[in-house]
Each structure stands twice: as structure tokens, then as C-alpha cells.
Amino acid sequence: MSENAKAAGVNRAKLYQLVLFPLNNGATNVYYVLVLSYIATFGSNVLALGTLFASVMVTAMRLCDAITDPIIGALMDRTNGRFGKFRPFMAIGNAIMAISILILYGITPMIPDTMMWARYAAFVGLYFVWVIGYTFQTSCTRSGQTVLTNDPKQRPLFT
């Protein structure tokens, strides 16, 4: 880092950090597109849930972000461990998303037709868990971009 950057209080990131950090956002968006493009169809066609229910539930869960985002943001603000502020949330968020989707798509269809209440509950519960993992991931991406560098010359490179 140059002396001018140190004197001005500019935090510069290394090139590999600028290249690799946004991949978290890419992975999150892949999950998001794959899950949301299929979740309402899966709920209505595979699980035989009402189409209106599946569609409204997906929209309602997006509104849950208004509650979960500040909570997870507050957790991140209080975190500063051995693995940093964001790495644990990125890893945990990814694991939550993967496990919840595998269970949702793999095990939920095995719930018998005679227990439709359990299908509805599993669908909502597992999708809510997925939303929590998604919030972990996206919160890291948005927060990390502001922490990684405050150099105005580097910011446009990865945002």
C-alpha cells in the first residue's frame, strides 16, 4: 500500500480478493434462480399443494427478509472471530441452503398424501430455513463489499 493511501485512510484490497469475493454473490444467485424458478411448480405439481398457496408462500417468505435481514446483520456486527467477520456466515449460509433444499426436494415428496398438513408444514418450514441461509449469504456479500475496500478506484471493479 502506498504512503498516500495509508495517510488518507484508504483500505485497498488485493486483486485476488476483488476477483474471488463476488463469487459468493454468484453462488447465492445460482441458488436463488434455481430454487425460485422451480419452488412454486414443485409445491403445486409434486407435493399437490394449492398453486395459489405455493405462490403466495414464496412471496410471503420474501417479506420475511424484512425481519431476518436486520437480525442477521446485527449478528454479523457482533462477530469478529478467528475466521473473520464474513467467512463463518458464508459457510453456514451455504450449508443451510444446500441441506434445506436437499431435504425439501428429496424427502418432502415422501410424506404420504394422507398427511397433507405435514406437507404444507414441511414446505413452509424448509423454505423458511432456506431463506435464512439465503439471508446469511446475501448479507455477507453486501456488507463485505463495503468493508473490503474503500478506495474509490477499486470499488467499481467488483460492484
N, C-alpha and C positions, 0 to 999 in steps of 0.2 A: 504494500500500500504506500502510496506516495505521501510525502510530508504534508502537502497541501490538503489531501483528503483527510489525514489524521487531524490536522488543525481545524478543518471545517466541520469535523464530527460526522464525516460521511462513512458509512459502513458499506464496503464493497464486497460482493460475493465472488467466488471463484467461478470460472467458466463452467466447470462440470456441475456446480450447484445450480447455475442458471438453466442448464440443459436438463438435468435429471429431476429437479424438484417438481416441475409442472407435470411430470409423468403420473404423479398421484392424481392430479385432476383428470388426466386422460383415462386412467383406470376407473375412477369414480364415474365418469361419464359413460364408459362402456357398460358398467353395471346398470346405470340409470336407464340407458336406452334399451338394453336387453330386457330388463325387468318390466319397465313401464309399457313397452310395446306389446308385451305378452300377458301381463298380470290380469287385466280385466277379462281377456279371452279365456285364460286358464280358469279363472274363477267361475265364469259362466258356462263354458263348454266342458271342461274336465271335471270340475267339482260340482257342477249342476247348481251353482248358486245363481240367484237372480242377477241378470245383466245390470239392471239399474243399481242393485246393491253393490256389485263389484266396482262399477264405475264411480259411484258416489263415495265408496270407502277409499278408493285411491285418492280422490280429490280431498277428502277429509284428512287423510294422513299427511298430505302436503301442508294443510293448515296446522297440523301438529308441530311442524317445523317452527312455527312462531313461538312455541313453548320450549321445545327441545334445544333450539339454537342458543338462546342465552344461557341455559343451564350448562350445556357442554362448553360454551365459551368461557364461563366462569371457572369450570374445572380446569380448562387449559391455562387460564391465567394463573392459577394456583400451582401449576405443575412446572417443575424445573428439576428433573432428576438426572440420573446418570446417562440416560439415552436422549436427553434433550427435552424440549417442550412439546414437539410435534410427533416425533417418531413413535412413541407409545400409542398415541391416538390414531395414527395412520395404520399401524399394525392391528390394533384392536378393532378399529372400524372395518378394515378389510376382512378380518376373521368373522366378525359379526355378520357382515353382509353375505359372505360365502356360505357360512353354516346355515343361516336362516333361509336362504334361497334353496339350498340343497334339501333342507327339511320340508320347506313349503312345496317344492315341485316333486320331491321324491316320496315323502311319507304321507302328506295330507290326502292324496288320492286313495290311500288305503283305508281311510276312515269309511266305514260302511254307510250306505245310503240311509239306513235306519237311524243314524246319528247325525242328521243334518245340522243340529245345533252345534255339534263338535266341529264340523267342517267350517261353519261360519266363524266360530271362536278361534280355531286354529288359523284360518285365513287372515283374520284381523290381527291376531296376536303376532304371528310370524312376520306379517308385513310391517307391523309397527316396530318390531325388533330390527328389521331390515332398515327402516327409516332412521333408527338410532345410529346404526353403523354408517349409513349414508351421511348423516349429520357429522359424525366424527371425521369422516374423510373430507367433506367439503369445508368444514370449519378449519381444518389444518391447511388446506390449500389457500383459502382466503387470508387467513392470519399469517401464514408463512411467507406469503408474497410481500407483505409489508415489513416483516422482520428480517428477511434475507438480505435485502439491500435497500438503502435509502438514497443511493446515488441516482440522480435524475438521468444520467447517461445509460445506466444499466436497466432501469425499470422497464422501458419499452421492449427490451429484449425478450422478456418472458411473460408479460402480462397479456 
